[in-house]
Amino acid sequence: MTPRSSAMKDTSTGERAGVVAELEGRFGSEGFLTAAQYTKDEIPTIWIEKNRLRETLRYLQSEIPHPFPMLFDLSATDERLRRHHEGLPIGVFTVFYHLFSFDRNQSIRIKVPLKGEVLSLPSIVDLWPNADWYEREIYDMFGIGFDGHPFLRRLLMPPWWEGHPLRKDHPARGTEIGRFQFPPEKLVMTQEALQFKPEEWGLSRTHHDPDFDYMFINLGPAHTGTHGVLRLVTQLAGEEIINIVPDIGFHHRAQEKIAERQTWHTFIPYTDRVDYLQGVLNEMPYCLSVERLAGIDVPTRAQTIRVMMSEFYRLASHLVWYGTFAQDIGALSPVFYMFNDRERIHAITEAICGGRMHPNWFRIGGVAQDLPIGWDKLIHQFVDWFPSRLDQYERLVMDNPIFKERTVGIGAFSLEDAIAWGATGPMLRACGLPWDLRKVRPYSGYDQFDFEVPVASNGDCYDRAVVHVLEMRQSLRIIRQCLDSMPAGSYKSLDPLATPPLKERTMHDIETLIHHFVGVSWGPVLPPGEAEVPTESSKGQTSYYLTSDGAQVSYRTRIRTPSFAHIQMVPFMARGELLSDLLAVLGSVDYVLSDVDR
Amino acid sequence: MTGWRNGRLEGVRMNEGGDGPLTSVVGQSVLFAKLQDLLAWGRTNSLWPLNFGLSCCFVEMATSLTSVYDVARFGAEVVRGSPRQADVLVVSGTVFMKVAPVIKQLYEQMMEPRWVISMGSCANSGGMFDAYSVVQGVDKFLPVDVYMPGCPPPPHAFMECLLLLQNKVASERRPLSWWFGPQEVQQPIMPSMRDAKREERTRQREYHAIDVLPRTDLLSPHFAGQPVDPSNPKP
């Protein structure tokens, strides 16, 4: 269980050299890059100084040939307890910008170290509209300011919160903070903190016509149409939506902080709950990142089992979306049919994984168990029967004239907007770009499967529904291929970082016994390094950006979720629509609150 | 003799000692009971939950409304959007510090009599989320009537807890009027399910092997998400 060596590799070769060389060609090779970091995921990672940040980002966004138009992720790390510096210019905090280029099919990570007393960076809200919430999240979680941000205030934590949770000196556990109490004065204070004051958000109460007032309607956090504890304050002129101020953080489960205390294996059950509708689809990006970090190869059988179960959970998640979306628009019966089918999928997941919504089924280097005897009959029964149900649902929902009336042309946006706001998954494909990571950056053996990437062209609520519905048929297609050609072999890797020595081998020598004991009770020690493997989950791209400092636990786990980016788009999508269309927009977005707030 | 059996009110029927068709017809539709028992019977079978979901548990609670489980059998399918019309607050999920004042307000807006079911480990005790943003159990600021274990509890667990709550509601006695009789609510002491089920659980000696599937017929008209096993009809 000793950490493997993580010597810095030569950074001047291959694909990595391309974009770094272009940057150096533009900004000069002397003094621009403070370091080029080697990461296990092969994403070019460069360190620059704070004063070069905006020009670098602007160059990458629009001036470089084959630009990087999407801000995929933006967050920070508290570096104060970091042991392995690897010659990098690590300061007190590091802020990292993860950009993505569709032309190149490539990511780039730009890191800015923060040193000294003033913790602030220039804001990039004017470059990317989705930087708004990411910068507010960093301000909330780390206390780093952004100069030029219009509304820099807490995003996830309530305004009365003291401290910045993701700093290393903030308590992690609820039991550390002390027993929760609700004396009357605290109740009054917290209730008042929930009051919405339009002036604080730059919204006017009165129209230019002095006799006309805007109406502010508070939707949520306890509202049936928001699918969870989401709060949207809408500014209305009559029935028309002028603006929306979303309030999130009612479902902030501190997953990123918990990742800093759970061992690599014991964080897997937590990933299930990041997006509670899609089970193993959460475990996939986490396990892939850990495996990349540790250099573990997953056997083909394990990969195929993973793919099969992922597609089942994609179906389960899409079925919930399908039913609740129809229900949001007023069709009350489809949700009953779809939940019944979801029950059948859960009968399968229960038979194979032992769990329904939270299966905790993937392991580092494989899956928890081999497939049980008779699994194929069960799945056969399902895949033969389910397509006819999908046909019925298309007649019931997608061909329904009322459904079309409520969704066609509602909440539409262009492909450029989708990319600028960081939309991924069905939200992006509904605008016409067939971008599916299973196809363009295959992982876990998806390149071995024959399937298509459904797209639509208008980017409205109906087209998002079309993409979801067509995707379900492709998932079935993939499951059928898994069924027909499930490879033989092992269901888990025997790499020492993945699996402790087998029990039957431990009774022969003390060394194996000790390694078994340590591996089971403490878990593996992963080599220092960083890795991130984005995957296509049911709602868009999910990725876990793991930083190991050579311990049993992660030093920093950044969870990039699609729902966060998508909910941030809701005001943009709903402006100018009627209030009743807001529910169609929300339903079509397909989000889960735990995926927004993590 | 009016009495409770399996959560149902069994009253004296007229046909005891009757001798004609009239008495037998009346006997089928007339029930004698104490007013308090009758009111409790009504409350028991119309526990309307508040439509308030927090996390994963709410999905399972919503699943119990759908036709495979059909919580309407117990009169609890009337999910109300307004706390004024709801009887039961099901705290279905993680209780966050930010959402605690909202839960407290919803509870206080509900009319008496009202009950609270704490659904899932997070609402019971914080569960696996011992984290800075999570209240370690909703009972820190609300009185809880039934605790439901599970992460998340499956729909049939939700229904079992609903029946437990029904038993409790059925044996509660509340004042009939503000001007006569005792004014306090008489709460029964409910037995711990851990103790009640211990004997049955310790008796179990046979378990499914993990590599053998239970026989499940997905397309059976009686499909209820439960394995079909004729040798053990009660799974």
Chai-1 contact restraints between the chains, C-beta under 6 A:
chainA,res_idxA,chainB,res_idxB,connection_type,confidence,min_distance_angstrom,max_distance_angstrom,comment,restraint_id
A,P158,B,K98,contact,1.0,0.0,6.0,A-B,restraint_1
A,P165,B,Y132,contact,1.0,0.0,6.0,A-B,restraint_2
A,P171,B,Y132,contact,1.0,0.0,6.0,A-B,restraint_3
A,R173,B,D130,contact,1.0,0.0,6.0,A-B,restraint_4
A,G174,B,G126,contact,1.0,0.0,6.0,A-B,restraint_5
A,G174,B,D130,contact,1.0,0.0,6.0,A-B,restraint_6
A,G174,B,A131,contact,1.0,0.0,6.0,A-B,restraint_7
A,G174,B,V134,contact,1.0,0.0,6.0,A-B,restraint_8
A,G174,B,Q136,contact,1.0,0.0,6.0,A-B,restraint_9
A,T175,B,D130,contact,1.0,0.0,6.0,A-B,restraint_10
A,F180,B,V135,contact,1.0,0.0,6.0,A-B,restraint_11
A,F180,B,K140,contact,1.0,0.0,6.0,A-B,restraint_12
A,F182,B,F141,contact,1.0,0.0,6.0,A-B,restraint_13
A,T190,B,P101,contact,1.0,0.0,6.0,A-B,restraint_14
A,Q191,B,P101,contact,1.0,0.0,6.0,A-B,restraint_15
A,P221,B,V102,contact,1.0,0.0,6.0,A-B,restraint_16
A,A222,B,F52,contact,1.0,0.0,6.0,A-B,restraint_17
A,A222,B,L106,contact,1.0,0.0,6.0,A-B,restraint_18
A,T224,B,N51,contact,1.0,0.0,6.0,A-B,restraint_19
A,T224,B,G81,contact,1.0,0.0,6.0,A-B,restraint_20
A,V229,B,V99,contact,1.0,0.0,6.0,A-B,restraint_21
A,G249,B,K98,contact,1.0,0.0,6.0,A-B,restraint_22
A,F250,B,K98,contact,1.0,0.0,6.0,A-B,restraint_23
A,F250,B,V99,contact,1.0,0.0,6.0,A-B,restraint_24
A,H252,B,S133,contact,1.0,0.0,6.0,A-B,restraint_25
A,R253,B,F129,contact,1.0,0.0,6.0,A-B,restraint_26
A,A254,B,A131,contact,1.0,0.0,6.0,A-B,restraint_27
A,A254,B,Y132,contact,1.0,0.0,6.0,A-B,restraint_28
A,A254,B,S133,contact,1.0,0.0,6.0,A-B,restraint_29
A,I258,B,A131,contact,1.0,0.0,6.0,A-B,restraint_30
A,Y276,B,C56,contact,1.0,0.0,6.0,A-B,restraint_31
A,F336,B,T66,contact,1.0,0.0,6.0,A-B,restraint_32
A,F336,B,S67,contact,1.0,0.0,6.0,A-B,restraint_33
A,F339,B,T63,contact,1.0,0.0,6.0,A-B,restraint_34
A,F339,B,T66,contact,1.0,0.0,6.0,A-B,restraint_35
A,N340,B,V68,contact,1.0,0.0,6.0,A-B,restraint_36
A,E343,B,V68,contact,1.0,0.0,6.0,A-B,restraint_37
A,E343,B,G225,contact,1.0,0.0,6.0,A-B,restraint_38
A,R344,B,L218,contact,1.0,0.0,6.0,A-B,restraint_39
A,A347,B,T216,contact,1.0,0.0,6.0,A-B,restraint_40
A,A347,B,G225,contact,1.0,0.0,6.0,A-B,restraint_41
A,A351,B,L213,contact,1.0,0.0,6.0,A-B,restraint_42
A,M357,B,C56,contact,1.0,0.0,6.0,A-B,restraint_43
A,M357,B,P152,contact,1.0,0.0,6.0,A-B,restraint_44
A,P372,B,D211,contact,1.0,0.0,6.0,A-B,restraint_45
A,P372,B,L213,contact,1.0,0.0,6.0,A-B,restraint_46
A,I373,B,D211,contact,1.0,0.0,6.0,A-B,restraint_47
A,I373,B,V212,contact,1.0,0.0,6.0,A-B,restraint_48
A,G374,B,L213,contact,1.0,0.0,6.0,A-B,restraint_49
A,Q381,B,L218,contact,1.0,0.0,6.0,A-B,restraint_50
A,F382,B,L218,contact,1.0,0.0,6.0,A-B,restraint_51
A,W385,B,L219,contact,1.0,0.0,6.0,A-B,restraint_52
A,S594,B,S55,contact,1.0,0.0,6.0,A-B,restraint_53
